[in-house]
Amino acid sequence: MVTIVKQEFTFHQESRPFNNCHVSTILEVNKGELLAAYWGGSKEGASDVKIYTQRLIHGSWSSPIAVDGEPSATVWSPVLCKSHNQVLLFYRVGPTFQTWTGCMKRSFDDGLTWKERELLPAGIIGPVKNKPLLLRNGDLLCGSSMQSWNASACWMEVTPDLGKTWTKYGPITVPKHSTSVLQPVPYYTKRGHLRVLMKAHHEIGRICMSESRDGGCTWSNAVPTQLPNPDSAIDAVKLFDGRLVLVYNPTSREVLKVGVSHDDGDSWTDVLTLENTKGMEFSYPAIIQASNRLIHITYTYNRTQIKHVVLQPSRYQDAANNCHTSPGGHRDNGHNHHNHHC
């Protein structure tokens, strides 16, 4: 189903400019050129934490470069995406995840330089952990979530103009669970509907799913899938051939697996164990498919390094191969198109 082509660390542990790092994101900025980002500092939530980026070009990773920090508070959870020749870096600034403010930076040279920090409107977080989905009308659909005292919920935030204006839809929750789901992963189904996968509170214990059939304006209640989830982050990508590939922790952050679905997340098969070492942490994965069809995964490696794994997917011939590609790199059967007019 998938074969490991390459695995490496993005930097040498002895040369890193921080003690801890976590929550990576990865983006193909040009053919064969990748950009990664994550936070690094003495520990999570410390005032010395900064957002770092690295570039993979000609097979080698550049050294980590700090692009923002906030000494009066801290920075959190970067997310990269590219649209209309802009690379967008979303992240959070604030002393805690209950009190943070959504922020973003823009780059017009594929992440080599960045404009000044922009604050998002209060109540708008931006994509909280996973990459946005480019809708067919050009809007960005961002999976957001909020945590407060004894409560959590997912929201879907939509921007038609790359972060200048926003509309928020939701909440998405599991009924009868005030603390339920976080960190949505949005994708198109083969029928043209929208779905999100979400990590769930340990009392639920399974990855959850919600669906929208009106272009993201309304969302179903979150429903647990067959996949176990120990309240740990996930990410997924819809391949060009229609398969959905997921990276997740099934039992604890000591084990990291890759699963594949042929039916948009209704059923799953584990195809690869990336890590399985007692006493270690392998967490907060990010996954993309590059233009050459290789799959790239980054994840936290014991809070001291970021690991990069490249997978070659097997050939998969089905009806999806006859489908056209939507603006987000996702294929469907050409029916049930929903522009975002709520």
NORWOUR-V108194 format. One record per residue. N is the residue number from 1. PSI is psi in whole degrees, 0 to 359 (999 if undefined). Layout:
n,psi
N,PSI
N,PSI
//
This chain:
n,psi
1,309
2,149
3,134
4,123
5,323
6,145
7,137
8,165
9,147
10,344
11,160
12,137
13,322
14,346
15,2
16,144
17,22
18,163
19,323
20,151
21,156
22,161
23,73
24,159
25,148
26,146
27,138
28,110
29,330
30,166
31,120
32,4
33,122
34,152
35,131
36,153
37,157
38,172
39,149
40,143
41,194
42,322
43,164
44,131
45,356
46,156
47,345
48,3
49,137
50,159
51,125
52,149
53,155
54,151
55,134
56,114
57,136
58,34
59,2
60,143
61,134
62,168
63,152
64,136
65,127
66,130
67,345
68,156
69,171
70,96
71,335
72,354
73,245
74,173
75,154
76,154
77,76
78,150
79,127
80,145
81,164
82,134
83,138
84,45
85,17
86,136
87,125
88,133
89,108
90,145
91,176
92,147
93,131
94,165
95,331
96,166
97,345
98,341
99,12
100,164
101,136
102,136
103,165
104,158
105,156
106,145
107,136
108,9
109,38
110,35
111,8
112,319
113,159
114,144
115,175
116,156
117,138
118,134
119,132
120,158
121,148
122,132
123,349
124,124
125,333
126,182
127,115
128,333
129,324
130,156
131,145
132,166
133,128
134,113
135,166
136,342
137,6
138,353
139,152
140,126
141,116
142,127
143,116
144,164
145,157
146,142
147,134
148,191
149,115
150,29
151,146
152,153
153,156
154,149
155,153
156,120
157,133
158,131
159,126
160,352
161,40
162,45
163,4
164,321
165,156
166,151
167,143
168,133
169,145
170,200
171,163
172,122
173,167
174,121
175,141
176,14
177,105
178,326
179,107
180,281
181,157
182,161
183,68
184,148
185,105
186,147
187,161
188,144
189,170
190,337
191,0
192,4
193,170
194,140
195,158
196,142
197,146
198,146
199,158
200,158
201,151
202,335
203,332
204,312
205,9
206,150
207,137
208,160
209,145
210,155
211,146
212,134
213,13
214,34
215,15
216,6
217,319
218,149
219,144
220,163
221,149
222,135
223,132
224,138
225,188
226,348
227,128
228,153
229,114
230,44
231,44
232,149
233,153
234,169
235,156
236,161
237,140
238,118
239,164
240,332
241,2
242,347
243,150
244,124
245,130
246,141
247,129
248,160
249,116
250,326
251,323
252,176
253,5
254,346
255,131
256,125
257,164
258,128
259,155
260,138
261,135
262,357
263,40
264,25
265,2
266,326
267,157
268,152
269,126
270,132
271,347
272,138
273,113
274,319
275,148
276,86
277,120
278,137
279,359
280,166
281,126
282,107
283,173
284,64
285,158
286,144
287,139
288,163
289,125
290,171
291,337
292,9
293,359
294,147
295,131
296,131
297,134
298,151
299,161
300,130
301,95
302,26
303,8
304,342
305,165
306,125
307,142
308,125
309,135
310,130
311,143
312,114
313,146
314,160
315,142
316,109
317,114
318,191
319,336
320,335
321,342
322,5
323,155
324,163
325,131
326,170
327,336
328,9
329,17
330,140
331,154
332,182
333,9
334,358
335,165
336,41
337,134
338,105
339,163
340,84
341,95
342,999
//
